[in-house]
Amino acid sequence: MTQLVLITGASSGIGKALAMQYAARGCRLALVARHTDSIKTWISPYVDSTNSFEVYSADVSDADSMAQVAAICVQRQGLPDVVIANAGISIGVDTSLRSDLDVMARVIATNLMGAAHTFGPFIAPMVTRGSGTLVGIGSVASIRGLPGHGGYCASKAGVVSYCESLRGELRASGVKVVTLCPGYIATPLTQNNRYNMPFLMQPKDFAKQACAAIEAGTSYRVIPWQMGWVAKLLRLLPNAVFDRAFAGRPRKPRTTESPQ
């Protein structure tokens, strides 16, 4: 049977681009998002029939919501071959403000716990089957903490570590765990950034490279590769040098400064 790929956060940005890429490859799709109204409209030109995809509404920060979607997906379409935990939000925070602590909790609940909620219902069935691929979408922001972006950086660092732990747990099971760390991608998450974004990449170009990495079973990859070298350099910088380099850098807009 044709490969089934489940993607969260499929309504826009990276998730949408991945859905289009997999549809072009002839895969069946399970598309998950909070806002699903427009998905059928833009995905239709890329698929052969309505039988090749299903759209599910869920909030990945809610474990029960994702568990319900997983059960319905398996019943309607079967157990996915690839599950991509892509849903995420990016909002600047100032943790000296009480209201921003709630924003930070929401970012972590969506980006980090959302990945665990997405993978969780599929792990045991995949292990029983002896195959499957779980894909966590991290970020180069996981490499170093950026001023004003603590919630997002922490959540994505958590995704990278979580996927690494999961990869070790599933090493002998036949289930692969792939971690992808995008650099700057031209999506709604980056459109309000006030700072320079080197090697800015279009979503469709990211999706092509991401699908290739997933198909190869690559354990960890930064896309584009140039940002991988930048990330390694940043990691090697002494703290004093790093802090000076980013002193005065514009911060990610907070939720009261820019709609997310």
C-alpha positions as CSV (number, residue, x, y, z in Angstrom):
1,M,0.0,0.0,0.0
2,T,1.1,3.6,-0.7
3,Q,3.0,5.2,2.2
4,L,0.9,7.1,4.7
5,V,2.5,10.3,6.2
6,L,0.9,12.1,9.1
7,I,1.9,15.8,9.5
8,T,0.9,18.1,12.3
9,G,0.8,21.9,11.8
10,A,-0.2,21.1,8.2
11,S,-2.2,24.3,7.6
12,S,0.7,26.6,6.7
13,G,4.5,27.1,6.5
14,I,6.7,24.0,6.7
15,G,3.8,21.7,7.4
16,K,2.0,22.8,4.2
17,A,5.2,22.5,2.2
18,L,5.9,19.0,3.4
19,A,2.3,18.0,2.6
20,M,2.7,19.2,-0.9
21,Q,6.0,17.5,-1.3
22,Y,4.7,14.2,-0.1
23,A,1.6,14.5,-2.2
24,A,3.7,15.1,-5.3
25,R,5.5,11.8,-4.4
26,G,2.1,10.0,-4.5
27,C,1.9,9.4,-0.7
28,R,-1.3,9.3,1.3
29,L,-1.7,12.0,3.8
30,A,-3.1,12.5,7.3
31,L,-3.0,16.3,7.8
32,V,-3.5,17.6,11.4
33,A,-4.0,21.3,12.3
34,R,-6.0,23.5,14.7
35,H,-7.4,25.5,11.7
36,T,-8.3,23.1,8.9
37,D,-10.8,25.1,6.8
38,S,-8.4,25.9,3.9
39,I,-6.4,22.6,3.8
40,K,-8.7,20.8,1.3
41,T,-8.6,23.7,-1.0
42,W,-4.9,23.9,-1.5
43,I,-4.1,20.2,-1.2
44,S,-6.6,19.1,-3.9
45,P,-4.5,20.0,-6.9
46,Y,-1.6,17.9,-5.5
47,V,-3.6,14.7,-4.9
48,D,-5.3,12.1,-7.1
49,S,-8.5,11.9,-5.1
50,T,-10.1,12.7,-1.8
51,N,-9.3,9.1,-0.8
52,S,-5.6,9.9,-0.7
53,F,-5.9,12.3,2.3
54,E,-7.8,13.0,5.5
55,V,-7.8,16.2,7.5
56,Y,-8.0,16.2,11.3
57,S,-8.6,19.0,13.7
58,A,-6.5,18.8,16.9
59,D,-4.5,20.9,19.3
60,V,-1.2,19.1,19.8
61,S,-0.7,20.7,23.2
62,D,-3.7,18.5,24.4
63,A,-2.6,14.9,24.8
64,D,-6.2,13.6,24.7
65,S,-6.9,15.5,21.5
66,M,-4.0,14.0,19.7
67,A,-4.7,10.5,21.1
68,Q,-8.2,10.8,19.7
69,V,-6.9,11.9,16.3
70,A,-4.4,9.0,16.2
71,A,-7.1,6.5,16.9
72,I,-9.4,7.9,14.2
73,C,-6.5,8.0,11.7
74,V,-5.5,4.4,12.3
75,Q,-9.2,3.4,11.9
76,R,-9.7,5.3,8.7
77,Q,-6.3,5.1,7.0
78,G,-4.2,2.6,8.9
79,L,-1.0,3.1,10.9
80,P,1.2,5.8,9.4
81,D,4.6,5.0,8.0
82,V,5.9,8.5,8.8
83,V,4.8,10.8,11.6
84,I,6.1,14.4,11.5
85,A,5.7,16.4,14.7
86,N,5.9,19.8,13.0
87,A,3.3,22.0,14.8
88,G,4.8,24.9,16.6
89,I,4.6,28.5,17.6
90,S,7.2,31.2,17.9
91,I,6.6,34.1,20.3
92,G,9.1,36.3,22.1
93,V,8.9,36.4,25.9
94,D,10.1,38.6,28.7
95,T,10.1,36.4,31.8
96,S,10.2,39.4,34.1
97,L,6.5,39.8,33.2
98,R,4.0,37.5,34.8
99,S,1.8,37.4,31.7
100,D,4.7,36.2,29.6
101,L,5.2,33.2,31.8
102,D,1.9,31.9,30.5
103,V,3.0,32.6,27.0
104,M,6.2,30.6,27.6
105,A,4.2,27.7,29.0
106,R,2.1,27.7,25.9
107,V,5.1,27.7,23.6
108,I,6.6,24.8,25.5
109,A,3.3,22.9,25.6
110,T,2.9,23.2,21.9
111,N,6.4,22.8,20.6
112,L,7.9,20.2,23.0
113,M,4.9,18.4,24.6
114,G,3.1,18.6,21.3
115,A,5.8,16.4,19.8
116,A,5.5,13.9,22.6
117,H,1.7,13.9,22.3
118,T,2.0,13.4,18.5
119,F,4.5,10.5,18.7
120,G,3.0,8.8,21.8
121,P,0.0,7.0,20.4
122,F,2.0,5.6,17.4
123,I,5.1,4.3,19.2
124,A,3.7,0.9,20.5
125,P,1.9,0.0,17.2
126,M,5.0,0.9,15.2
127,V,7.2,-1.2,17.5
128,T,4.8,-4.1,17.1
129,R,4.9,-3.7,13.3
130,G,8.7,-3.3,13.4
131,S,8.8,-0.3,11.2
132,G,8.0,3.4,11.1
133,T,9.7,6.8,11.2
134,L,9.1,9.6,13.8
135,V,10.3,13.0,12.7
136,G,10.8,15.8,15.2
137,I,11.1,19.4,13.8
138,G,13.6,21.2,16.0
139,S,15.4,24.5,15.0
140,V,18.8,26.0,14.9
141,A,17.5,28.1,17.7
142,S,18.0,25.0,19.8
143,I,21.8,25.5,19.6
144,R,22.2,28.7,21.7
145,G,19.7,30.7,23.7
146,L,18.8,33.9,22.0
147,P,17.8,37.1,24.0
148,G,14.1,37.5,24.2
149,H,13.4,34.1,22.7
150,G,13.8,31.9,25.7
151,G,10.5,30.0,25.4
152,Y,11.1,29.0,21.8
153,C,14.8,28.2,22.2
154,A,14.1,26.1,25.3
155,S,11.3,24.3,23.6
156,K,13.3,23.4,20.5
157,A,16.3,22.4,22.5
158,G,13.9,20.1,24.3
159,V,12.7,18.7,21.1
160,V,16.2,17.8,20.0
161,S,17.1,16.2,23.3
162,Y,13.7,14.4,23.5
163,C,14.2,12.9,20.0
164,E,17.7,11.8,20.9
165,S,16.4,10.0,23.9
166,L,13.6,8.4,21.9
167,R,16.1,7.3,19.2
168,G,18.1,5.5,21.8
169,E,15.0,3.8,23.3
170,L,13.8,2.6,19.9
171,R,17.2,1.7,18.4
172,A,16.5,-2.0,18.2
173,S,12.8,-1.8,17.3
174,G,12.9,-1.0,13.6
175,V,11.4,2.4,14.3
176,K,13.6,5.3,13.2
177,V,13.7,8.8,14.8
178,V,14.8,11.7,12.7
179,T,15.5,15.2,14.0
180,L,15.4,18.1,11.5
181,C,16.5,21.6,12.5
182,P,15.4,24.2,10.1
183,G,17.3,27.5,9.8
184,Y,15.4,30.6,8.8
185,I,12.4,29.5,6.6
186,A,10.1,32.1,5.0
187,T,6.9,31.2,6.9
188,P,4.4,33.1,9.1
189,L,6.7,32.2,12.1
190,T,9.5,34.4,10.8
191,Q,7.7,37.1,8.9
192,N,7.7,39.5,11.8
193,N,11.3,39.0,12.8
194,R,13.2,42.3,13.3
195,Y,16.6,40.9,12.7
196,N,18.7,39.7,9.8
197,M,18.0,36.1,8.8
198,P,21.0,34.6,6.9
199,F,20.4,31.9,4.4
200,L,16.6,32.5,4.4
201,M,15.0,29.5,2.7
202,Q,11.7,29.0,0.9
203,P,9.4,26.4,2.4
204,K,9.3,24.2,-0.7
205,D,13.1,24.1,-0.9
206,F,13.2,23.1,2.8
207,A,10.6,20.4,2.2
208,K,12.6,18.8,-0.7
209,Q,15.7,18.5,1.5
210,A,13.6,17.4,4.5
211,C,11.9,14.6,2.6
212,A,15.2,13.3,1.3
213,A,16.7,13.3,4.9
214,I,13.6,11.5,6.2
215,E,13.7,8.9,3.5
216,A,17.4,8.3,4.2
217,G,16.7,7.8,7.9
218,T,19.1,10.6,8.8
219,S,19.3,10.8,12.6
220,Y,20.0,14.6,12.7
221,R,20.2,17.3,10.1
222,V,20.3,21.1,9.9
223,I,18.7,22.5,6.8
224,P,20.1,24.4,4.9
225,W,23.6,23.0,5.5
226,Q,25.1,26.5,5.7
227,M,23.2,27.1,8.9
228,G,24.6,23.8,10.2
229,W,28.1,25.3,10.1
230,V,26.9,28.6,11.6
231,A,25.2,26.6,14.4
232,K,28.4,24.7,15.1
233,L,30.4,27.9,15.2
234,L,28.0,29.5,17.6
235,R,28.1,26.4,19.9
236,L,31.9,26.7,20.0
237,L,32.0,30.4,20.8
238,P,33.0,31.1,24.4
239,N,30.0,32.6,26.4
240,A,31.7,36.0,26.7
241,V,32.2,36.3,22.9
242,F,28.7,35.0,22.2
243,D,27.1,37.4,24.6
244,R,28.9,40.4,23.1
245,A,28.0,39.3,19.6
246,F,24.3,39.2,20.4
247,A,24.2,42.3,22.7
248,G,21.6,44.7,21.4
249,R,20.2,42.3,18.9
250,P,16.5,43.0,18.2
251,R,14.2,40.6,20.1
252,K,11.5,38.4,18.8
253,P,8.2,40.3,19.0
254,R,6.1,39.4,22.1
255,T,2.5,38.4,21.8
256,T,1.3,41.9,22.6
257,E,3.6,43.4,19.9
258,S,2.8,41.1,17.0
259,P,-0.1,38.7,16.3
260,Q,0.9,35.0,16.1
